């Protein structure tokens, strides 16, 4: 194999994440970590770079030179008991008894200081920006359950009506379970009263290429999982939206675009 073909193969293997198809080791959450990757130069988007060097261009709306994907993962909207206890201890140490009384009076009235979606949207609006909110839709018996998505119907309606995006933040096991993905998708769509097209899994749990295929089958249009949990930047050498490729069946995965 000559040097050029070898280089092209290396880029193709990087783009398709070939090394993740049959990994010998995964982390405690069944994720492929950066420290096991052969690509140590992750800060450089090699694939995007070579595409642009060869004349491929990327068009952004209104002739902009670049784009930024702003997102928020909504994991919890209530303080846990341990967090409340920590705040109370801190106020006691600081002898702020009045503040402590205010804290407990608000808690008794279902105080929701983490319901700051309006503040986020107001801030982004000042900079002519809009983001996506990824909501968990866990059941009470699920690990890390904090809220019922139905409790947020009013706030989610405001987000939708103001033109911001509501997306699904898949639960721990959704990344590898089609029925779970569909159940969670249906749940948030009932609350939103609108189709949900964006996805990111809790803890960035993701399996190549299975999760892509499950998301495509479930009707998602894009995914934002493809970044390492233990390292930022370009997991498959791309810094632009792309369509993934399934090496097992030798075809592009349809109806879905990925963001690294």
N, C-alpha and C positions, 0 to 999 in steps of 0.2 A: 504494500500500500504506500503510495507516494505521500509526501508531506501534506499536500493540500487536502487529499481525501481523508487522511488521518485527522486533520484539524476539523474537517466537516463532521466526521463521525463523532468526535469528542463533543462538538457543539450540539449535535442531534441527541446524543446520550444525556447531555446536561439538560436540554430543553424538555425531553420526555421523562426525565427523572428515572432513567433505566436502573440505576443502582438501588432504587427503592422497591423494585418489584419483588425481590426475594431477599429481604434483609436478614442477616444473621442475628441481629440484635436490635431491640427497640427499648425505649425508656419505660418508666413505670406506667405511663398512660398510653402505651402502644404507639408512640410517635417515633418517627425517624429523626434523630437529632443531628444537628449540624456537626458535632464532633466526630460523627461516623462517616461524613461525606468526603468523597475524594476531591471535591472542589473546595479548595481552601481560599480561593480568591473571590469570596462571595460579595465583597463590596463593589465589585465591578459587574455591570449587566452585560456579560459577554455576548449573549445571543442578540439582544437588542442592538448592541454596538455593531456587530457584523452585518445585521440587516440594514442599518442606516448607512454603513460604509458602501453597501452594494446597491444603493439607490432607493431602498424602501423608505417611504416617509409616513408619518403619522399625523393625521389631521385632528385638531381639537376644535370644539365649537367656537364660533365667532373669531376664528383666526388666532386663537390664543397659542402661545408658545409651549405651554406645559399645562398639566392638570394635576390636582391633588385630590385624593380620595379621603374625605373626612368621615370617620365612623365612631360610633359609641356602642360599646357592649353593655347592655343593661342586665347585670348579674343579680343585683339586689336593689330594692327600693325601701327597705326597712332596716333600721339598725338592729343587729343581733343583741341578745341579752348580754353577751360578753362586752360588746362595744358600749352599751348603755352603762354597764357597771364601770368600765374604764373611764368614761366621761364623768360619772358621778364621783369616783375616787379622785380624779384630777381636780374637780371643783372643790371637793372637801379639803384637799391639800392646799389649795389656794385660798381657802376660807371664803369661798363665794357661795354662801348659804342661799342667798336670794336667787342666784342663777340656778342652783340645784333644785330649788322649789319650782322654778319656771320649767326646768327640764322635765321633771316628773309630771307636772300639770299638763304639759303638751303631749307627753307620751300617753297619758290617760285619754286624751282626745284624738288618738290615732294620728299624731303629728307625723308628717311625712317630709322631712327636710331634704330627702334625696330625690324628691319629685321636682327636679329643677329643669325639666325639659324646656319650659318657656324661656328660662334664663339663657340656656344654651342657644336656642334659636334666635333670641334677641341679639346676643353677642355676634353670632355668625352673620346675621342680617346686616349688621353695621359694616361688614367687610364684603357684602354681596356674595356670601357663600351659603351653601346648603350641605347638610350632612345626612348620613343614614344612621338610624337607631336600630340596633340588633337586639331584639327582646327574647329572653328565655321564655319557654312556655311549659315549665316543669309541673309535674303533679306533686301532691303533698308527700308521697312516699319516695320521691326521687332524691338522689344525693344532691346536696347544696340547694334544695328548694328554699326560696325566700318569699315569693309572692305568687299569687294567682293572676294570670294575664287578664282575666275578666275584671279584676279590680282596677285596671288601668285603661278601661275602655274609653273613658272621657278624655284622658290625657293623650291616648293614641289617636283619638279622633281629631284633637287639636293639631297634633303633629301632621297628620294626613291633610287636613284642611288648609294648613299653612304652606303646604307644598314640599315638606320634607319627606324623606323616605322611611318607611317602616319595613324592616327585614327580620329574618329569623336567625336567632342565635341557638343553634342546635344543642340539645342536651348531651351529656357525657357519651352516650352510646349511639346517638343518631347517625354519626359519621359512617357507621358500618351496618346500618339496619334500615332497610327501605320502609318498612311499616312504621317504624318510629319517626322517621323523617316526615312521612305523609301525615301521621297523626299530629305532630307538632305544627306542621305547615297549615293543616286544616284548622287547628285551634286558633292560631293567630289571625288567619284570614276571616274567621267568624267574628272576631273582635274588631278587626280593621274594616270589615265589609269591603274588601278589595283583595285582588290577587297579590301575593308576595313573591318577588322574583329574586331577591338577594339572600345570600346565606354566608354564615361563618359559624363554625362549630366551637362549642365551649372547650377551653383549654387548647384550642387549635388542634384538636384531634382530627387526624386526616390519614387516609390510606390511598396510596397511588396504585392503580388508577380507579379503584373501586368506588371511592367517594364521589369522584367526578361522574361516573356512570349512574350512581344512585341519584345524584342531584339532577342530572339530565332527565332521568326517567320520572322524577317527581315534579318536573316542570319549572325548575329554577332557570333563570337566564344568566346569572353570574354568581361567582363564589369568590370570597376573599380569604381563604384559608392558607394559601400557599406561601407561608413564611415560616421560618423555624421558631419554635417556642424558646430556644436557647440562644438565638442570634437573629439580629435584624438583617435586612437587605434581600438579595435576589437569589432565591432558592433554585430557580431553574434558568438563571441568566437573563430574565426578562424584566424590564422596567415599564412595559406597556401592557395593556390588555391583550389577551391571546386566547386561542382555542386549543385545548389540550389534545394529545394524541395517545390512543390506547395501543401499546405495543403488542398486547396479547392477541388482538384481533386485527391489528394493522389498519386502523382507521381513526379518523378524527372523531372526537366526541361532539355530537351535534347539540344545537340549541343552548349552548352555554359558553360564556366567556369568563376567563379567570383573571384575577388580579393578584399579582404577587405581593 
